Amino acid sequence: TMITAEAAAEGPRLRVDCAGPWEYDSRGTQCGYLLRDTIRRGMSEATTAITEIVIDFTKGNYLGGDGPGWSVLGKTTRGVKITYLAGDQSGRGLQELFAVTRLDQFINVVVVNDA
């Protein structure tokens, strides 16, 4: 199994809901492509220019890998604000990934208490 991702534009914000495990192995790469393609599709279908992408990962389980970074990278260079919302465990993992790769300059991680 791997993550599911659905995108919906809310004005200038694209909200992407992710659920399921983001694994470290090759399925993690598949998760990255899925997220990247979902964002791409959501941005192309949006009727307003997207200035912010919020990836709701509170129902996701980040287990490792660099996919959460590279899958959104092309967007940050265009000045689009990127935020991951994640539960405690996934949030810490994402924060560590982005700190090590210096992507924390472009990508925010907001840890929300597990619902």
C-alpha positions, 0 to 999 in steps of 0.5 A: 500500500502507499499514499492516496492524494486528492487535490482541490483548489480553494481560491489561490490555495491548493489543498492536497489531502494525503492518507496512508503510509509513505515508505522508504523503499521504491513505494516512497518514490511512487508516493513522490510521483503521485503527489507531484502529479496530483499537485500538477493536475490540481494546479492546471484545473484551478481557475485562480493562480495558485500561490499556496499549496497545503499538503494535509498529511495528518492522515498519512504516515511518513516512514522515510525517503526524500520524496516529500521534498523533490515532489514539490520542489519545482513549485517553490522556485515559482514562489508558491508557499508550501506547507505540510500539515502533519501529526506528531511523528510524521511531522518530526520526520518531515522536519528532519528531512527538510532541515538536512536537505535545507528545504526548510527554507522553502517548505514549512511543516506544521505539526498538529496534534494527532486528531 
